[in-house]
């Protein structure tokens, strides 16, 4: 029996066109979601690297301000552009040689490490550069550890493995006990 001429319905062509349009819309939505996830991951990695670097910078600055406390005869024993060794007399015995009294900060590869007597422990990963600049009492650059009175610290982190989203954090620390 033949369908009446005024009967409503979809032909095969109408159905195929509708499916093609639906497929394009779904593909566009998926591309947008994928791009959003990628952007979120990169932003999250960047924020995490910056936050870890801020914590490390604050910890390093705090320890540098305490360097030479007590009866410690020296505040710094090594003052290199990417490594420093500081001393604190925490137990008041006149020697900064006990556990946690000699602290080394060094950049090894892309990891900023801290050694307080228990081996080089990682503090921040993804560090592109660590720069330490040392200044004497007249604010002149110096390389002699005993003359250091101020240290400028700069940490450059990379937010993603591709190196995008680098953050530069810097501070200046004056040694209190020298």
Secondary structure, DSSP 8 states (H G I E B T S, - for coil): ----TT-----HHHHHHHHHHHHHHHHHHHHHHHHHHHHHHHHHHHHHHHHHHHHHHHHHHHHHHHTT-TT-S-SEEEEETTEEEEE--SS-SS---STTTEEEEEEETTEEEEESSS--EEEEESEEEEEEEEE-TTS-B---GGG--EEEEEEEE-SSTTS-S-EEEEEEEE-TT-
